[in-house]
């Protein structure tokens, strides 16, 4: 049964390799990719069932016992995020043939797509820091291939910035891992969590913790390290933007959650206070960026940043309610950001522009897309009873319980401004009088609609079905606050 833990990595990896040998047989590779994406989702759901029924699934690869071998840990948190990743993957692989040209598809899109899923799933499952670095590199190399797909001038410019920044953060990442290894003598996260409690050099550990946070903050686009994200995420094809917006920054947030609930729990007065300050600035500066542009793709891209701020707020508060809020908001934001990037890509393609000032009355031609966009927008903003509301309510309640009034006010203001930035697209782009000069492409809009509706359905379910989902998320937060459970399950003490 432990071999189940490797399947979310192995299936997309093999799928990507097979797709690399048949890049120009598009009819076959499209069908193959759709089937394998559904298979990956089914495996993720079965793994989730096993974890919920029998506890964490630990795979010691090659028969090497922890902490000596490569360890994969499928626990409640990692499995929830892998299921969410594969839901997004299914939507994107069905959307891809509608969005990409045949030339772009034939330039190994499906190979890079599966390698990205492999890297993300591996990052969620790995049980040691060095392999977290390895899987970061896998997903980054796949993202390098995806971001230049189409090779436009703007893409190449933004991709150079994206590659250089990630190259720097990767160098820092492996350097910090070596520092930590010199102090504790291991890279296995469970064993590090055990040994840091015995290390007298708390100052060195705190310094390493802040450096490691800096690495993950770069990848998660936390203030002031978010400047690379907005344009880098809108220059690729919309399906690539959806994958980036839904998955990449979330791997950074997941890494912060994992590292600061297992390893660096010794000096939270310094690290978590830093998180709260950065969370506030991340929320404010991100939403200001969303309000500063008329490009609908940029508005959605900038709104990634305040969402990251909300998640970081929950990590900084470090209570059961706040971590529940962060996990709930993390899952919600992965799905809703995926749907919104697909939506604005479809809107821009159908309207012939991404400039909000040149749109109007689109709901008369594309009513289903219009209402899907409205639902996704109010979900993102946290309007009850949608999923964004559940996560924000937990976070704001946790903030009030700790007397963080200023932070709660920042969160409320940010939520209102997010709503304003998104409703502006709906009012200016969809609402208004019908433009009879526009000839609607109803066939194409229907093709766009189904993958988007698939994601919006799950987003609505997270809100409407909160009574079913929340107990599972609450168990995750309780589990995160007790690192000994993770340590004992991996080291089998």
N, C-alpha and C positions, 0 to 999 in steps of 0.2 A: 504493500500500500504506500510505502514511503516514496516509491518511484513516481507517484502522481505529481510530486512537487516539481519535477523537471519538465513535465509535459507542456506547461504554458511557455517555456523557453524553447523546448525542442521542436514542437509543432510549427511555430512561425519561422524558426531558423531553417528547418528543412524545406518549408514552403518557399521561403525566399531563395534558397539555393536552386530548387527546381525551376522557379520562375525565371531565374537568371539564364537558364539554358533555352528558354522559349520566349524571348522578349517580343518577337515580332509576330508570333502566332496569337494575335490579340483575342480572337474569339475563344480560343482554348484557355489562354492565361487568365482572361476575365472570369470565366466560369470556374476554373480551378481556384482562383483567389477567393471568390465568393464562398465556395464550398469550404475551403480551409479556414476562412475567417469564422464561419458558423461552427465548424468543428472545434476551433480554439475556444469559442464562447461556451460551447457545450461542456468541454473539458473543464473550463474555469468554474462553471456552475456546479459540476460534479465535485470538484475539489472543494468548493465552498460548502457543499453539503457534508462532505466527510469531515471538514474542520469543525463545522457547527455541531456535528453529532459526536465526534470522537476526540476533538482537541487538535492541537497543532500537528502538522505533518512535517517531520524532519528527515531530510535526505542527507546521508553522509556519503558523498560520492567516492567511488572507488573502494568502498569499504574502510576508509580511513576515519577513525573515530574523531569526534570533535575534541579539542580545537585544532587537530593536526591537518585534517583534510578540508576540502571545499564543502561548505555546509549550505544547504538551501532550507529556509524556514518558511513554511506556508502556515502562518498564523491568521487570526481573524482579520487583522488590519491589512496584511499583504493580499489576502485572498479577496477581500472586498474591493480593493483597488485594481486587482487583476481582472475581476469580473467587469468592473466599470471600463477598464481599458479595452476589453474585447467587445463590449457593447458599442463603444465609439468606433472601434476598428471595423465592425460589421457595417455600420452606417457609412463610413468613409469609403469602404471598398465598393459598395453599391453606388455611391455618389460619383466615384472617380470617373467612370466611363462617360458620365453626363458632362463632366467639368473639364476633363483633360482632352487635348487633341490626341489623335492617334500617334503622332510623332512623339509627344510627351510620354504617353503610355509605353511606347516601344523602347524608350530610353530608360528601361529598368525601374519604372515607377513601382511596380508590384514587388520587386526584389527589395528596394529601399523601404517600402511600406512594412513588409514583414520583418526586416531587420530592425526597424524602429520599434515595432511591437516586441521583438525579442529583447532588445536592450531595456525597454521600460519594464517588462515583466521580470527580467533578471535583476534589475535594481530593486524591485519590490520584494523579491524572494531571497536575495543573497543574505548570508549570515555573517559575512566578514567585510571589513572596510576596503581591503584591497580589491576584492571582487566587485564591490560597489563602484570603485573607480573604473574597473574593466568594463562593467555594463554601462556606465556613463559614456565611456568612449565608444562603445558599440552603437548606442542610440545617437550620439553626436555625429559619428561618421555617416550613419544613415540619414540624419538630418542635413548634413552637408550635401549629400546627393540630391535630396528632395528640394532644398532651397534654391539650387541652381537649375532645376528642371525648367527648361524654357530658355535659359541663358540670355535673358534681356539685360540691358545695360544697368538698369536699376537693381535687378536681382544680383548681378555680379558685385555691384558696389556694396549692397547691404550684406551679401554673403561674406565678403572679405572682413567686414567689421565683426560679423557673427563668429567667424572662424577664429580670428585673432583673439577676441575676448575669451572664447571657450578654451583656446589653447593656453592662454595665461592662467585661467582658473584650474585647468587640468594639471599644469605644472605645479601650481600651489597645492593642489589636492594631494598629489603623490608625495610632495615634500612634507606636508603636515602629517600624512600617514607614517612616514619614516620617523618623524619626531616622536609621534605617539608610540611607535614600536620601540624606540630607544628607551622610553620610560617604563612601559608595561611588558614588553617582550612578546607581544602577540598582536594579530590583526583580527582575530575572531571577536565579534562584538560582544558575545556573551561572556567570554573570558576577560575582555577588557573591562566590561561592567563589573566583574568580580574583583579584578585586580586594582582598579582605581580606588576602591575603598581602602586598600592597604597602603597606598602611596602617600608619603608624607609631604611631597612637593606639590601642594595644592595650587600654588601660584603658577607653576609651569603647566599644570593641567588646565587651569582657567585660560591661560594664554593660548594653548593648543585648541581649546574649545572655541574661542573667539575666532581664531584663524580658520578652523573648519567651518564655522558658521559663515564666515566671509565667502568661502568657496560655494557653499550651498545657496547663500544669499544672491550670489552672482547668477547662478542657474535659475533661481526662483524669481528673479527680478524684484528684489526688495530694495527700497530706498537706501542709498542713492545710486544703486547699481542696476537700475531699470532702464537706463537711457538707450540701451542697445535694442530693446525688445520691440517697440511698436512698429517701426518700419520694416524690421527684419521679418515680422510675422505677417505683413500684408503683401509683400512683394511676390511670394510664391503663388501658385494656383490655390484657389479657395479650399480645396480638399487638403492640401498640405498645410495651409493656415489653420484649418480645423484640428488637424493632428497635433500641430505645434501648440496651439492655444489650449487644447484640452489636456495634453499630456506632459509637455516638457517642463514647464515651471512647477507642475505638481510633483514631479520626481524630486525636485529640490526641496519642496515643502515636506514631502514624506521623509526625506533624509534627515531634515532638522528634527522632525518628530521622533524618528527612530533613535538618532544619536543622543538627543537630549532627554530621552526617557529611559535609556539603558545605561549610557556611559557617563555623561556629564551631569550628574544629579547632585554633585557635592557642593556647588557654590552658586545656587540659583539667584541669590541676591544681586549678583553682578550680571550674569548672562541674561536672565529673564527680565530684569529691569531694562536692559538694552533692547530686548525684543519688543517690549511695550512701546518704547519711544519710537523705534523704527516702524512698528506697526502703524502708529498714528500718522507719521510722515508719509508712509507708503500709501495709505488710504487717501490722504488729502491730495498729494501730488499726482497720483494716478487719475483720480476723477477730474482734477483740473485739466489734465491733458485731454481727457475725453470730451470736455466742454469746449476745448480750444480749436476744434477742427470741424469741417463740414464733410470730411471723407468718412463714409459709413463704415468702411473697413477699419480705419484708424480709431474710430469711436469704440468699436468692439475690442480692438487690440489694447487700447489704453485701459479699458475696464477689466483687463486681466489683473492689473497692478493693484487696485484697491481690494480685489478679492483675495489676493495674496496677503495683503495687510490684515484682513479679517482673520485669516487662518493663523498668521503669526501672533495676533492678539491672543488667541486661545492658547497657543503654546506658551506664551509669556505668562499668562495668568496661572497656568499649571494646576488647575483643579479638575475634578471629574466632570463638572458641567462644561467648563471651557474646552477641555479636550474633546468632549462629545460634540460640542459646537464646531470645533475645527475639523474633525473627521467628517461630520455631516455636511459641512460647508464644502469640504474638499471634494467629496463625491458629487454633490450638487453642482459645483462649479465645473468639474470635468465635463459633465453631460451638457449643461446649459451653454458653456462656451463652445463646445463642439457644434451644437445646433445653431448657435448664432453666427459662427463663422461660415457654416454652410448656407445659412439664410442670406447673409449679406453678399456672399459670392453669387448666389442665385439672383438676388435683386439687382446687383451690378450688371450681371450678364443680360438679364431681361430688359433692364432700363437703358443699357448701353453706356452707363456712367456710374461712378461711385460717389459723385459730388451731389450732396443732398440738395443743393440749391437748384439743381437741374432736374429734379424729380417732382412728382406730384400726381395724386389720383390713381396710384398703382393698384389700390384695393379694388377698383372697378374692373380691372383686367385680371388680377390675380388675387381673388378674395381669400383663398385658402392659405397662400403664403403670407398674406397680410395678418390674418388672425393667428397663425402660428408664430409670426414675429412678435405680435402683441403678448401672447402667452409667455414666450421665452423672455421677453423684456421685463415683464412684471415678476417673473420667477427670479431673474437675475437681481432685480432691485429688492427682493425680499418682501413682496406684498403677500399677506396671508390669503389663503392657506397654502401657498406654494412652498417648494422646498427651500428656497433662499430664506424664507421667513423662519423656518425651524432652526436652521444653523445660526442665524443672526440673533434670534431670541435667546438661545442658549448662551451665546457669547456675551450679549449685553447683560443678561442676568448675572453671569459670572463676574463681569466687571463691576456691577452694582454691589454684589456681595462683598467684593474686596475694596469698595470705596473708590474705585477708579472712575470718578464722575466725569472728569475731562475726557478720558478715553471713550467713555460711553457716548458723550456728546459728539465727539469726532465721528464715531461710528454711525450715529443717527444722521448727522449732516451728510456724511458720505453716501449713505443709503438714499437720501432724498436727491442728491445730485446725480447718482447713478440712474435713478428713475427718470430724472429730467433729461439726461443725455440720451437715453434710449427712447423715451416717448417722443422726443424731438424727431427722431427718425420716422416713427410711425405717423406723426401728425404731418410733417413736411413731405415725407416720401409716399405714404400710402393714402392719407386723407386728402380731401380736396375734391374739386370738380373733375369729372371724367375728361380726359384728353382724347378726342376722337381721331386725332392724327396718328395715334399709336396703334400699330397692328399687333395685338397680343400673340405671343408664341405659346399657345396653350399646351401643345404637345411637349415642348421642352419643360414648361413649368410643372407639368404632371410628373415628369421624370425626376425633377429636383425634389418634388414634394415628399415622396415616400421615405427616403432616408432621413429627411429632416423630421417628419412626423414621428418616425421611429424613436429618435432621440428625445423629442418633446414629450412623447408618451412616458418615457422613463423619468423625465424631469417632473412631470405632473404626478406620477406615481410616488416619487419620493416625498411629495407634500401631502397628497391625499392619503397615501398609505403609511404615514408617519408612525402610526401605532404599531405597524408590523416591523418597520425598519429601525425605529429608535431603540428598542430594547437591545438589538444586536450592537448598535453603535455605543450604547451605554456600557455594555460588557467590554467593548474594546477600550474605552477610556479607563475603566477600572483595571484592566489588564496592563495598560500603559503606565499607570501610576504605581504598579508593583513590579519593578524590573526583575525581581527574584524569580517570578514565574517563567519569564522568558529565559533567564540564565539557566534555571534548573531543567527546563525542557530541552535545551540545546546540549548542555553538558551532562545531563542525566545524573545529577547528583543525588 
